[in-house]
Amino acid sequence: MERKNFLKSLMIGAVSTSVLVEACKKDSVTTTTSSTSGTTSSSSSSSGSSSSSGTCSVIETETEGPYPTHSPASYVRSDITGDRTGYKMTVNITVNNSNNSCNALSGALVDIWHCDAEGNYSEYGGSGTQSTNYTSVHFLRGRQTTDANGLVSFTSIFPGWYTGRATHIHVHIYNSAGTSLKVTQIAFPEGTGTALATVAGYSKGMSGYTYNATDGVFSDGYTLELATITGSKTAGFVLSISMSVPA
């Protein structure tokens, strides 16, 4: 009897273990399927995930400093020119959600800021890094909310440059609740025939200019940060770039 009971207990134990293993397998499959099908069916979501990873790379992360906007929510405006003079430039930024098959991200908050034609930033100055004091003004800074197509547009001027940096625009993207999604920068195409060569650094010229390849921010890669720029000094320039961020 003892032997029979012992064998019976082994059989029950084996069955219990088998059931437990199968249950874990099912839980694993169910969890995976549930996770995969968070937005659509598992098959279509899987396809979307593959497409997202193949065609929707998240834009590079860059530093926000050293001249970030102190109170970005205070400057909700499309025209950020202020009293600055320079060649007119329209900045079009399209934001996509890399976590949603690269679809347009509507309702996102997009802040941009950049220097003026002389390489100076508003809200800063009076120190060694920027001798001209612009601490009390807020030119070339603004915020917009992306539309249904993920687009924001700003009216500005073509940025100048300052020692150690290539021409660039800072961008900080938040979701509609104000949670930071991405801090990055926009790089400008270089070479003969480009807008950068046409503007030629305004009155400063290009002597001592730092190009993207040796720029401390862009030198490690800026493929996704490189904008497309069309136009002229007389008609104005149009900058366009698409940014994918995880939202």
C-alpha positions in Angstrom: 0.0 0.0 0.0 2.8 2.3 0.8 4.5 1.6 -2.5 1.1 2.1 -4.3 0.5 5.4 -2.6 4.0 6.5 -3.3 3.6 5.7 -7.1 0.3 7.4 -7.1 1.8 10.6 -5.6 4.5 10.6 -8.2 1.9 10.4 -11.0 -0.1 13.3 -9.4 3.0 15.3 -9.1 3.9 14.7 -12.7 0.5 15.7 -13.9 0.6 18.8 -11.7 4.0 19.8 -13.0 2.8 19.2 -16.6 -0.3 21.4 -16.0 1.8 24.1 -14.4 4.3 24.1 -17.3 1.4 24.3 -19.8 -0.3 27.1 -17.8 3.0 29.1 -17.9 3.2 28.6 -21.6 -0.3 29.8 -22.1 0.3 32.8 -19.9 3.4 33.6 -21.9 1.6 33.4 -25.2 -1.4 35.3 -23.8 0.9 38.0 -22.4 2.8 38.3 -25.7 -0.3 38.5 -27.8 -1.9 41.0 -25.5 1.2 43.2 -25.6 1.5 42.9 -29.3 -2.1 43.6 -29.9 -2.3 46.7 -27.8 -3.5 48.9 -30.6 -4.6 46.5 -33.3 -4.8 42.8 -33.9 -1.6 40.8 -33.2 -0.9 40.1 -36.8 -1.3 43.7 -38.0 0.5 45.1 -34.9 3.4 42.7 -35.6 3.6 44.0 -39.1 3.4 47.6 -37.9 6.2 47.0 -35.4 8.4 45.6 -38.1 7.6 48.6 -40.3 8.2 51.0 -37.5 11.7 49.6 -36.7 12.5 49.5 -40.4 11.3 52.9 -41.5 10.7 55.0 -38.4 13.9 55.5 -36.5 13.8 57.7 -33.4 15.6 61.0 -33.9 18.8 61.4 -32.0 18.8 62.9 -28.5 20.9 66.0 -27.9 21.7 68.5 -25.2 19.1 71.1 -24.3 21.7 73.7 -23.1 23.3 76.0 -22.7 20.5 78.4 -23.6 17.1 76.6 -23.1 13.9 78.6 -22.8 13.2 79.5 -19.2 9.4 79.4 -19.4 8.4 77.7 -22.7 4.7 77.6 -21.9 4.8 81.4 -21.8 5.6 81.7 -25.6 2.8 80.0 -27.4 3.2 81.6 -30.8 3.9 80.8 -34.4 5.9 83.9 -35.2 9.0 83.9 -33.0 10.9 86.6 -34.9 10.5 89.4 -32.3 12.7 92.3 -33.2 15.4 90.3 -34.9 16.4 91.0 -38.5 17.6 88.4 -41.0 16.4 86.4 -43.9 12.9 85.1 -43.3 12.6 81.4 -42.7 9.5 79.1 -42.1 10.2 76.1 -39.9 8.0 73.1 -40.5 8.4 70.2 -38.1 6.3 67.0 -38.4 6.3 64.8 -35.4 5.6 61.0 -35.7 5.0 58.4 -33.0 7.6 55.6 -33.3 5.5 53.5 -30.9 2.4 53.7 -33.2 3.7 52.6 -36.6 5.2 56.0 -37.2 1.7 57.6 -37.4 1.4 61.4 -36.9 1.5 62.5 -33.3 -1.2 65.1 -32.8 -1.5 67.3 -29.7 2.2 67.2 -28.9 3.9 70.4 -27.6 6.9 71.5 -29.6 9.3 74.2 -28.4 12.1 75.6 -30.6 14.7 78.2 -30.0 17.8 79.4 -31.8 20.3 82.2 -32.0 20.0 85.4 -34.1 22.0 86.5 -37.1 24.9 87.4 -34.8 24.9 84.2 -32.9 23.2 85.6 -29.7 20.3 84.0 -27.7 17.5 85.9 -25.9 17.1 85.3 -22.2 20.9 85.1 -21.7 24.0 87.3 -21.9 26.2 89.6 -20.0 28.8 86.8 -19.4 31.8 85.4 -21.1 29.9 83.0 -23.3 27.7 85.8 -24.6 28.8 89.3 -23.9 25.7 91.0 -25.3 23.0 91.0 -22.6 19.6 89.8 -23.8 18.3 88.5 -20.5 15.1 90.6 -20.6 13.9 89.7 -24.1 12.6 86.5 -25.6 13.1 86.6 -29.4 13.4 83.4 -31.5 11.7 81.2 -29.0 8.2 79.7 -29.2 5.8 76.8 -28.7 3.2 75.3 -30.9 0.9 72.2 -30.7 1.0 69.6 -33.5 -2.1 69.3 -35.6 -3.8 66.2 -36.9 -0.9 65.6 -39.3 1.7 66.0 -36.5 2.8 69.4 -38.0 3.9 72.6 -36.4 5.0 75.7 -38.3 7.0 78.7 -37.1 8.0 82.0 -38.7 11.5 82.9 -37.9 14.8 84.0 -39.4 17.7 82.0 -40.7 20.0 81.4 -37.7 23.5 82.7 -37.5 26.3 80.9 -35.8 28.7 81.2 -32.9 32.1 79.8 -32.1 32.3 76.1 -31.7 28.9 75.2 -33.1 27.4 74.6 -36.6 24.2 76.4 -37.4 21.3 74.6 -35.6 17.9 74.9 -34.0 17.0 73.4 -30.7 13.8 71.3 -30.3 12.1 70.0 -27.2 9.0 67.8 -27.7 6.5 67.0 -25.0 3.2 65.0 -25.0 -0.1 66.8 -24.4 0.3 66.3 -20.6 3.7 68.0 -20.6 5.9 64.9 -20.2 9.2 65.3 -22.1 9.5 62.9 -25.1 12.6 64.1 -26.8 15.3 66.9 -26.8 17.1 67.2 -30.1 18.6 69.6 -32.5 18.1 70.4 -36.2 21.2 70.4 -38.4 21.6 72.4 -41.7 22.8 71.0 -45.0 26.2 72.2 -46.0 28.1 72.7 -49.3 27.9 74.6 -52.5 24.4 75.7 -53.4 22.9 75.1 -50.0 21.0 77.8 -48.0 23.8 77.9 -45.5 26.3 78.8 -48.2 23.9 81.4 -49.6 23.4 83.1 -46.3 27.2 82.8 -45.7 27.0 83.6 -42.0 25.5 87.1 -42.5 27.9 89.9 -41.7 30.2 87.5 -39.8 31.1 85.5 -42.8 32.2 81.8 -42.5 35.7 82.3 -41.3 36.1 80.1 -38.2 32.8 78.4 -38.8 32.4 74.9 -37.3 30.9 72.4 -39.7 28.6 69.5 -38.8 31.4 66.9 -39.0 33.4 68.6 -36.3 30.6 70.1 -34.3 30.6 68.8 -30.7 26.9 67.8 -30.9 26.6 66.5 -34.4 30.0 64.9 -34.9 28.7 61.5 -33.6 26.0 61.4 -36.2 23.1 63.6 -37.3 21.5 61.8 -40.2 17.9 62.0 -38.8 18.5 65.6 -37.6 19.4 67.0 -41.1 16.7 69.2 -42.4 15.7 70.0 -46.0 15.9 73.7 -46.8 14.6 75.4 -49.9 14.1 79.0 -51.0 16.2 82.1 -51.4 17.3 85.3 -49.6 14.7 87.3 -51.4 11.7 84.9 -51.2 12.7 83.5 -47.8 13.7 80.0 -46.8 11.5 77.0 -45.9 13.0 74.4 -43.5 11.3 71.0 -43.3 12.0 68.0 -41.1 10.2 65.0 -39.8 11.0 63.7 -36.3 10.0 60.3 -34.9 9.7 60.1 -31.1 8.4 57.4 -28.7 5.1 58.6 -27.3 
